Amino acid sequence: MTRHGKNCTAGAVYTYHEKKKDTAASGYGTQNIRLSRDAVKDFDCCCLSLQPCHDPVVTPDGYLYEREAILEYILHQKKEIARQMKARREEQKELQRAAAKDQVRGFLEKEAAIVSRPLNPFTPKTSPGNGLDDTQPGPSAGTTGKDKDKDRALPSFWIPSLTPEAKATKLEKPSRTVTCPMSGKPLRMSDLTPVRFTLLDSSVDRVGLITRSERYVCAVTRDSLSNATPCAVLRPSGAVVTLECVEKLIRKDMVDPVNGEKLTDRDIIVLQRGGTGFAGSGVKLQAEKSRPVMQA
């Protein structure tokens, strides 16, 4: 086996490092890049704005949102559903009008094919007193209204939706259900639960909290909360506690330690947290970039 020097280009072995280097330089193939911790959302940040929440709410699936952001999203989705429903109603009306026109056109064509009296082929086209001239074209000459409609309906070869091969797009019936932007499950405003984080230092303002890596603690054990710490929200009080506290303390009596209300399994919402620098924690920390591939 040949020796690999720093600038060796005559080796008979094509190493993995050289292959990766050539792949990156050629611009072909698929590249996999592991994301750093800076590319992962913090556990206390909104899933839409990606900023620390000022008035956080959580869905039953554990996704955290800023109240203003999620309400604006729900309103936008409802407006989009209303727009799609209106477009579908207009399309149905247009189809009904087109069907009525086709029915009338078919009826007129059948009526025009019926001859009420025999035609005399020796009848002259003009008469001295009717004011018509032999040089003027008759009704069959020139362009009729039907030909004009045909010319107007000719397809376009430079617009993809009007080419001869293009099929008419039919609007599907839109769903009236508002879905969560993260989980895709149905979401209602009544499903949102207010979240109350316990500050590590209550004297620090909101701007100072952003610059800190550790901002909140468990409402019961006062343990620091981070992406590496599994957390849960208690629905009656909205307090955020660690899952360790839930398993060791709260599940024994199933009582909210903040306000003393009874708890059920549905009242314990596990927060969806981002990954860390070492483990994904349910989040894929690998980005793939697909580029053109040489075909044989």
N, C-alpha and C positions, 0 to 999 in steps of 0.2 A: 504494500500500500504506500502511496506517495506521501510525502511530508507536506503539510499545509502551512505555508507561510502567510504572512500578512498580505502580501501582494502576489500570491501565487495564482496564476491563471492557466497553468498548463497541467493541472491535476486531473487524473482520470476519475476522481470521485466527485459527484455532485452532492454536496452536503445539504442538510435541511436548512441551515442558515442561508446558504446561497440561493436555495429555491425560494424561501420566503422573501429575500431581498429582491430577487428578480420578479417575483409575482407583484410586489408592491410597486416596482418601477414600471412594469409593463402595462398596468391598468386593466388587467383581465382577472377574472376569478372572483371568489368571495373572500372577504376579509372579516375576521372575527376580532373584535376589540373589547377588552374587559373594561367596564366603566369604573371610574373611581368613586370615592365616597361623596364627592361634590356633585355627582350626577344623580344622587338618590334623594328623594324628598324626605324631610324630617317628619317624625311622627305627629308633631303638633302643627303642621302646615296644611293649608287647604289643598285638596286634590285638584282644584280648578285654577286658583291663582298662584299656587306653590309658594305662598307667603305665610308667615306665622298668623294664626287666626286671632282676631280681636273679639269676635262673637261667634265661637265655634258651635256647630251642631254635628251630630253623628247619625248615620243611617243605621237601620237594623243589621246591615252587613258589616258595620264597623268602619265605614269610610268617613273621614272627617272633612267638613266643608265650612267655609265662611258663610254665615247666614245670608248675607247680601248676595254673595256669588251664586249660591245654589238656588235662591229664590228668583234671581234674574235668569238663571238657566231654565228653571221650570216655566217661567213666563214666556221665555223665548220659544221653548218647545211647544207650548200650547198655541202660540201664535202661528208657528210653522204647521201644526196639525190643522188649525183652522184654514190656513191658506191652501193646504193640500186638499182639504175637503171641498173648498170652494172651487178649486180647479177641476176636481173630479165631477162636481155637479155641472159645471159649464161644459165639460167634455160629454157628459151624458145627454145634456140638452142639444149639443151640436150633433151627436149621433142620431137623436130622435128627429131633428130637423132634416138631416141628410136622408134618413130612411123615408120620411114623408115626401121629400122631393123625388126620390127614386120611385116611389109608388105613383106619384102624379105623372112623372115622366113616362113610366111604363104604360100608364093608362092612356096618355095622349098619343104615344106611338101606336098602340093598338087601335085607337080611334082613327088615326090618320091612315091606317092601312085599309080601313073599310071604305069602299067606293059606293057612294049613294046613287050615282047615275053613270051610264056608260059614257066613256070619253069619245069624242069625235076627232079622229086624227086629221080631218080635213078642215077643221075650224082654223081660220087665220088668227095669228097672234095679235094683230092690230086691226083696227077698223078706222075708217076715216073720221069718225066723230068722237073717238074716245080719248084723243090727245096723246096716245102712246106712239112712240117711234120704234121702227124696227131695229135701229142701231142701239137702243138701250138694252142692257142685259135683263133677262128674265129673273124670276125668283130663284132658279136653280144655279145661276151664275154668281161668281164672286164668293165672298165669305159669309156664311150664315152664322147665326148666333151659336149654334152647336159647335161649329169649327172654332169660333173665338174661345169658347169654354175649353176646347181641347188644347188650343195653343196656350191658354193661360195655365193649364194643368200639366204642361210638359215638365219632366223632371230636370233637375239641375245636376250637372256632372262635377261641380266643384264644391258643393255643400254636402257633407256626408249624410245628413238626414234626408236629402232630397234626391239621392241617386236612385236609378231604377232598381238596384238590388236592396235598397233600404226598405225596411218594413215599418209600418206605422206603429209608433210607440203608444202603448196603452197604459194609462195611469192606473196603478193598482190601488185598491182601497187602503187608505192610510190607517194606521193604528191610532186609536184615541188614547192610548195609555202612555203616560209620561214615565220614562225609564231613567234609572240612575246612570250618569255618564261613566262610571267606573265598572259597576257590576252588570249593567244592562237589565236589571230587574225592575219591576214596577215600583215607582216611588211617588208618595203623596206627601203633602206638607205636614200632615199629622204624624207621619212616620219619623220626622226629624226630632231628635232629642237634644236639648241644650246640654253643653259640656262645660264644666267648671274645673279648670286646672288650679292646682294649689301651687302658688308661687314659692320659689326657693327663697327669695328675698322680696318682701312686699314693698320695700322702699325704692326699688328700681322701677323706672318708668318703662313704657312700652318700647321706646327706642333703645334703651339700654338692654332690654331683654333679647333683642335681635342679635346683638353682638356677643351674647353669651352662648356657650355650648350647652350648659346645664341651666335650664330655666325653671323647670317644674319638679315637684316631688310628689310622692304618693300621699293621698289624703289621710291615710291611716298609719303607715309605718314610717313616713318621711324619707323613704328611699328615693334616690335620684332617678328620674325618668329620662330615657334616651331611646334611640332606635334599637339598641341591643337589649332593652328591657321590655318584655311582653306586658302590655297594659290592657285594662278593661274599664269600661264606663258603667257605672251603676245608674240605671234608668230613673229611679225615683228622685235621687238627689243630683244626678249629673256629675258626681265626683269621679275622678280618675284614680284608680288604684292599680297596683301590680297584680299580675296573675298569681304570683306566689302568695300574696296576701289573700286573694280570693280562695285559693285552694286550702290554705292553712287556717284561715280565720273566718272568712265570711260564709263559706259553704257548710260550716258546722251548724250554724243557727239560721242561715238564710235570712239575715236581718241587715238592712242597710245601716252601717255604723255611723253615718252622718245624720240621718233624720229618724232612724229607728223603724222604718217601714219594712213590711215583709217583702221578700224577694222571691222571684221565680227564675228558672233558667233563662227565660226570655228577657229578663231585666238585666242580665249580665252580658254586655256587648263588648266583644273583644275588638280592640282597635287594630286596624290594618296598618302596620308599620313598614317603613322602608328598610332597605338592606343596609348592611354595614360594609366595612372594607374587607371583611373576611367571609361572611355568609350572606346569602341572598335574602333570607327571611321571607320567602315567598315572592320576591321580586327578582326578575331576571336581570343580572348585572352585566350581560354580554350583548353587545350591539353587533349586528351583521350588516355588511354593506355588499350588496350584489352588484357586480359590474359585468360588462359584456364578456362573453366566452367565445373563443375561437371555435368555429364549427368545422368539422372534417369535410 
